[in-house]
């Protein structure tokens, strides 16, 4: 149970929203999609990965207040040329950092399939 860790609570909200997105793709559109995470042997890790038809559609790193793009997200985005989002709960202004979108969590989650 997550009692006082607001970062973990935020990550749980993102998890449920992405899972709902995946179920929507499966149930309403018949798309083979799943929610995963990505981790290398040397411990580089991304919070979420939406896989679709056997490939990675996009990566998501969830942060409560850090607008700086995570090193792991940069690594996977650059190495594998994957679409990537850093979703921040308390973000005042959205921006692009290279081709990585730094998005306000509410706006990003609103854009997912229901």
C-alpha positions in Angstrom: 0.0 0.0 0.0 1.3 3.5 -0.9 0.5 5.7 2.1 2.6 8.9 1.9 4.8 8.5 -1.2 3.2 11.0 -3.6 5.6 10.0 -6.4 4.5 6.4 -6.2 0.8 7.5 -6.1 1.4 9.5 -9.2 3.1 6.6 -11.0 0.1 4.4 -10.0 -2.3 6.8 -11.7 -0.2 6.8 -14.8 -0.1 3.0 -14.7 -3.9 2.6 -14.5 -4.4 5.2 -17.2 -1.9 3.4 -19.6 -3.5 0.1 -18.8 -6.9 1.5 -19.6 -5.5 2.7 -22.9 -4.1 -0.7 -23.7 -7.4 -2.4 -22.9 -9.2 0.1 -25.1 -6.9 -0.7 -28.0 -7.5 -4.4 -27.5 -11.2 -4.4 -26.8 -12.5 -1.7 -29.1 -10.0 -1.7 -31.9 -8.8 -5.3 -31.9 -5.1 -4.2 -31.7 -2.7 -6.6 -30.0 -1.3 -4.2 -27.4 0.3 -4.5 -23.9 1.8 -2.5 -21.1 5.4 -3.3 -20.3 8.5 -1.8 -18.8 12.0 -1.8 -20.2 15.1 -2.7 -18.3 18.6 -3.5 -19.3 21.1 -5.8 -17.5 23.0 -2.7 -16.4 19.8 -1.4 -14.7 18.7 1.3 -17.2 15.0 1.3 -16.8 11.9 3.0 -18.3 8.7 3.1 -16.3 6.3 2.2 -19.1 6.4 0.9 -22.6 3.3 0.5 -24.8 3.9 -2.5 -27.1 1.8 -3.0 -30.2 1.8 -5.9 -32.6 5.1 -7.1 -31.4 6.9 -3.8 -31.5 7.3 -0.8 -29.1 4.9 2.0 -29.9 6.2 4.5 -27.3 8.0 4.9 -24.0 6.8 6.8 -21.0 8.7 8.0 -18.0 6.6 9.4 -15.2 7.9 12.1 -12.8 6.1 14.0 -10.1 8.0 17.2 -10.4 11.2 16.7 -12.4 11.0 18.3 -15.8 14.6 17.2 -16.8 14.4 14.3 -19.2 15.7 11.1 -17.5 19.0 9.7 -18.7 17.4 6.3 -19.3 14.7 7.7 -21.5 17.3 9.6 -23.5 19.3 6.4 -23.9 16.4 4.2 -25.1 15.0 6.9 -27.4 18.4 7.5 -29.0 19.6 4.0 -29.2 16.4 2.5 -30.6 14.8 5.5 -32.2 11.6 5.1 -30.2 8.9 7.7 -29.6 9.3 8.9 -26.0 7.4 11.0 -23.5 8.4 12.3 -20.1 5.1 12.8 -18.3 5.3 15.3 -15.4 2.6 15.9 -12.8 3.5 19.4 -11.9 4.7 20.8 -15.3 3.9 24.4 -16.1 5.0 24.4 -19.7 5.2 21.5 -22.1 8.2 21.3 -24.5 10.2 19.2 -26.8 13.7 18.2 -25.8 15.1 17.0 -29.1 12.4 14.6 -30.2 11.4 13.7 -26.6 8.1 15.3 -25.6 8.0 16.6 -22.0 4.2 16.7 -21.3 1.9 17.8 -18.5 0.4 14.6 -17.1 -3.2 15.7 -17.3 -2.9 16.7 -20.9 -1.0 13.5 -21.9 -3.4 11.2 -20.1 -6.5 13.0 -21.6 -5.1 12.1 -25.1 -5.0 8.3 -24.5 -7.7 6.0 -25.7 -10.5 5.4 -23.2 
